[in-house]
Amino acid sequence: MITGKNYIGNNLSSEGNITFKTFNPKTNTQNDFLFTEASDDEINQAVQLATEAFIQYKNTSGIKKSNFLNAIADEILNLDNDLLQIYKMESGLTIERAIGERERTIWQLRMFANLVKEGSWVDAVIDTSQPERKPISKPDIRKMLIPLGPIVVFGASNFPLAYSTAGGDTVSALASGCPVIVKSHPMHAGTGEMVASAIIKAAKKTEMPNGIFSNLNSSGIEVGVNLVKHPNIKAVGFTGSVIGGRALFDLANQRKEPIPVFAEMGSINPVILLPKVIRKSKNKIAKIYSESITLGSGQFCTNPGLILGIKSDDLTNFIQILANEIVKIEPSCMLHPNIIGNYEKNKAKIKSQKGVSVKAEYVNDVSKNFGQQVIMTVEGETFFKNTTLHQEVFGPFSLIVQCKNKEQLHEIVKNLEGQLTGSVWADNDEEIKYKSIIDTLQNRVGRIIFNGVSTGVEVCPSMQHGGPYPASTDSRFTAVGIHSIKRWVRPVSFQNWPQKLLPIELRNENILKINRLINNELTLNSI
Amino acid sequence: MITGKNYIGNNLSSEGNITFKTFNPKTNTQNDFLFTEASDDEINQAVQLATEAFIQYKNTSGIKKSNFLNAIADEILNLDNDLLQIYKMESGLTIERAIGERERTIWQLRMFANLVKEGSWVDAVIDTSQPERKPISKPDIRKMLIPLGPIVVFGASNFPLAYSTAGGDTVSALASGCPVIVKSHPMHAGTGEMVASAIIKAAKKTEMPNGIFSNLNSSGIEVGVNLVKHPNIKAVGFTGSVIGGRALFDLANQRKEPIPVFAEMGSINPVILLPKVIRKSKNKIAKIYSESITLGSGQFCTNPGLILGIKSDDLTNFIQILANEIVKIEPSCMLHPNIIGNYEKNKAKIKSQKGVSVKAEYVNDVSKNFGQQVIMTVEGETFFKNTTLHQEVFGPFSLIVQCKNKEQLHEIVKNLEGQLTGSVWADNDEEIKYKSIIDTLQNRVGRIIFNGVSTGVEVCPSMQHGGPYPASTDSRFTAVGIHSIKRWVRPVSFQNWPQKLLPIELRNENILKINRLINNELTLNSI
């Protein structure tokens, strides 16, 4: 079933010399399949095919794109248990998690299928002419969103399905009318190839142009770098580390024609616990966070890595309860020896900083590659001054900062780097007293949560997944939900354009019955 | 009336050591006023004030912002003839042009005042909770656009009013809730100071926080560079050359926290003349382009600098007619000796390229600083190979490319750099035969025009002013029209957020009666 080859458009190909295997962290052994990294020639072929496919695909109707996306969902489901097994073998995650993530992937595909079938997402705006206007007549102008061109998507290590081969970036780009070239994540190249085969099958079945999708294997950075530098590539989607995302961002901006990079990167997702709620609900909140911090071995971008409170006996008690709770939880397998290696390294780095104390650490023997959770504490002033403590530790880790007072808490929040999420816990109306701190927090995050945890990212129109740098490279766009399609498009105006040459979305007759802003009024009417 | 000082928030200040004067190109003499460049201290003060003002301003209601913007319009009108005179003295442009540009500026202010008063522009999206959902309950999530923070706007040389101190960038940023610091254009520092005084008056009158607006003088690049590098600045608006825009773009991307730069830069605005329309309407089209090329001495970003046709006797005749027409037009004064200096230099550069011939040039004596129009021609193949010929010549210039056939025309269009606009002229249904060329052109431009000229940029919702690089640094946004506000904002999600802490746009009761997407349905209803 798994060939180890690249999909260059519809063709399986393995011309390169570099080969690699994936790793099963649960058994701590290499998997059998041998993958061949894409060669420079194969990269160029994939981009060339995508460039040609774009000419046809950008003008493909919403209904046809919708059929294609639904067919991808069907074909992924057809992979059935084979997919779940390879997912498990390449990630150390459970079958339950595989099923859940597949469900999310399918849901995303169907959601975008519905979005493009309905059609209003193109934001059609029409201003009809006013020939009689003085001193000069007003022309007829019509505007809508059109796709940018071939897109490169980097598979994420922590979501082998939902943010990889047919994940949020790929699906939103395909929905917009852009061909996609996936640089498959080396940790789950087999999962990637299997999903790619589903996409290719769906593309053939629904008669999509060859080159609309390619899947390239890679073991290092070269394939990704060459893709991002290729002049025909028009945008990049990435989920991963700040170092990786920033490197791609810099590369893309140094091109003769710079292109947008949507990198969803690091975040420590600060949590503010206000005094009254801690007094009243310390047991409940401690239990919730012991679970949230260790969920999926802390390998979520929304993992709560920073808890901020104001020093008090209640906070001390809370920390102790959280410490007691968190060590009760059984550690689970992390994605890869490299991931756990980095986790241990970063944990040790924080531990070695002056003023940091470990409050709880799971120390019992665990299987190889299992992540042992830890919580540490530090005083507000120490945290404020030492930016090493502000860095993400990817894994089941959280740092609790004990601020000396409200003012110090505010100063710390003011100086936080950009974050994907921020959470606030408060008792009845307690939040009113902290309005300015909350307002400051809101200005540093993409999503702000009240009396709840940041883990669990709903796929819905109101979701903003992305925040001020370094949470993401462009806080104006989301990586999750229907509006993520906006990353791959740009508006074009048609002035005095003949009806029959106009895209159907902009013609007088509202053939698709979509929402359009006509002469400043949102309407379903024809002209 | 003109002090030569900087506005650091509400205060006039001139602590720096560098002074400069503006220039009257019509009289070819320096103007009297002496301007003091902003010092490093003044720059930091302006940014600090803007940072503090943002805390209050970002939560200011749409009605209050609307009052502020309308007050700016009123105060600009109150400047009356004084403003028109200084405009004329610093630009060489006519009083009629000054009045027209002031009208556009006022219109933009009123338009954004209406937009923020109405309020739907924040794109409110609400997904209510589903506590009963399995396996986990769905939280309540609500999303809207919030402002980024202090913005730097660079005044444009060619629009002392409409794209400078209170121009499109400033007004859209202020409307969004961002404080603005203008780096005034050195060529019209007096016009800038006068408009700044109107903004400050309006800010005081409507009780806006001090620091919401500053106006900094500069004679070189230092002030702009220091502003863009300041960590508290969150985005940049710029209109000018590719070299200038790219330099700011690079600077902004090299920051620890990169920020978006919206640079509207160079464009040669290609025009395709199809064979049948040339045969039939050569006189009319030649007349239209003789006027469009020389309009405002060619100092518009939408000036048609490239005309593409297929070789024929009709095209030869058209070129001759255009040549005859264009020399009949009286040259007019350009903005500044530097502008005309560059025009002459770039003209000479194109003229010196192999295969280029001058078809018409205004050679009669003209006053100092008047721009003498010229049209040149070149064969398709020569143009295709020599990218020097693809560069913008800012001024009353156009290059006509004679393609040997349809295929060569298509190849040329395919390889054009990104453009603000592209135009197509066709006779009855002739365009159908050239559909693929037109489709290619559409992919290279931000606005595409049928049987009309690109000069004249309507300020309306359907306008896209911005195109693929190097037309602008971010083709996904427009610099003109209501949607230009989208450059200065980002979405934020509020999860399970208490009603009284929510922005009023997101509360259950639709207090502002704005359009909101509630559970996937666009509605004016409350919840």
Boltz contact constraints between the chains, C-beta under 6 A:
constraints:
  - contact:
      token1: [A, 125]
      token2: [B, 461]
      max_distance: 6.0
  - contact:
      token1: [A, 125]
      token2: [B, 462]
      max_distance: 6.0
  - contact:
      token1: [A, 127]
      token2: [B, 460]
      max_distance: 6.0
  - contact:
      token1: [A, 127]
      token2: [B, 462]
      max_distance: 6.0
  - contact:
      token1: [A, 141]
      token2: [B, 462]
      max_distance: 6.0
  - contact:
      token1: [A, 142]
      token2: [B, 462]
      max_distance: 6.0
  - contact:
      token1: [A, 143]
      token2: [B, 462]
      max_distance: 6.0
  - contact:
      token1: [A, 143]
      token2: [B, 464]
      max_distance: 6.0
  - contact:
      token1: [A, 253]
      token2: [B, 253]
      max_distance: 6.0
  - contact:
      token1: [A, 257]
      token2: [B, 469]
      max_distance: 6.0
  - contact:
      token1: [A, 447]
      token2: [B, 493]
      max_distance: 6.0
  - contact:
      token1: [A, 448]
      token2: [B, 494]
      max_distance: 6.0
  - contact:
      token1: [A, 449]
      token2: [B, 495]
      max_distance: 6.0
  - contact:
      token1: [A, 450]
      token2: [B, 496]
      max_distance: 6.0
  - contact:
      token1: [A, 450]
      token2: [B, 497]
      max_distance: 6.0
  - contact:
      token1: [A, 452]
      token2: [B, 496]
      max_distance: 6.0
  - contact:
      token1: [A, 460]
      token2: [B, 127]
      max_distance: 6.0
  - contact:
      token1: [A, 461]
      token2: [B, 125]
      max_distance: 6.0
  - contact:
      token1: [A, 461]
      token2: [B, 517]
      max_distance: 6.0
  - contact:
      token1: [A, 462]
      token2: [B, 125]
      max_distance: 6.0
  - contact:
      token1: [A, 462]
      token2: [B, 127]
      max_distance: 6.0
  - contact:
      token1: [A, 462]
      token2: [B, 141]
      max_distance: 6.0
  - contact:
      token1: [A, 462]
      token2: [B, 142]
      max_distance: 6.0
  - contact:
      token1: [A, 462]
      token2: [B, 143]
      max_distance: 6.0
  - contact:
      token1: [A, 462]
      token2: [B, 493]
      max_distance: 6.0
  - contact:
      token1: [A, 463]
      token2: [B, 493]
      max_distance: 6.0
  - contact:
      token1: [A, 464]
      token2: [B, 143]
      max_distance: 6.0
  - contact:
      token1: [A, 464]
      token2: [B, 491]
      max_distance: 6.0
  - contact:
      token1: [A, 464]
      token2: [B, 492]
      max_distance: 6.0
  - contact:
      token1: [A, 464]
      token2: [B, 493]
      max_distance: 6.0
  - contact:
      token1: [A, 469]
      token2: [B, 257]
      max_distance: 6.0
  - contact:
      token1: [A, 475]
      token2: [B, 490]
      max_distance: 6.0
  - contact:
      token1: [A, 476]
      token2: [B, 490]
      max_distance: 6.0
  - contact:
      token1: [A, 490]
      token2: [B, 475]
      max_distance: 6.0
  - contact:
      token1: [A, 490]
      token2: [B, 476]
      max_distance: 6.0
  - contact:
      token1: [A, 491]
      token2: [B, 464]
      max_distance: 6.0
  - contact:
      token1: [A, 492]
      token2: [B, 464]
      max_distance: 6.0
  - contact:
      token1: [A, 493]
      token2: [B, 447]
      max_distance: 6.0
  - contact:
      token1: [A, 493]
      token2: [B, 462]
      max_distance: 6.0
  - contact:
      token1: [A, 493]
      token2: [B, 463]
      max_distance: 6.0
  - contact:
      token1: [A, 493]
      token2: [B, 464]
      max_distance: 6.0
  - contact:
      token1: [A, 494]
      token2: [B, 448]
      max_distance: 6.0
  - contact:
      token1: [A, 495]
      token2: [B, 449]
      max_distance: 6.0
  - contact:
      token1: [A, 496]
      token2: [B, 450]
      max_distance: 6.0
  - contact:
      token1: [A, 496]
      token2: [B, 452]
      max_distance: 6.0
  - contact:
      token1: [A, 497]
      token2: [B, 450]
      max_distance: 6.0
  - contact:
      token1: [A, 517]
      token2: [B, 461]
      max_distance: 6.0
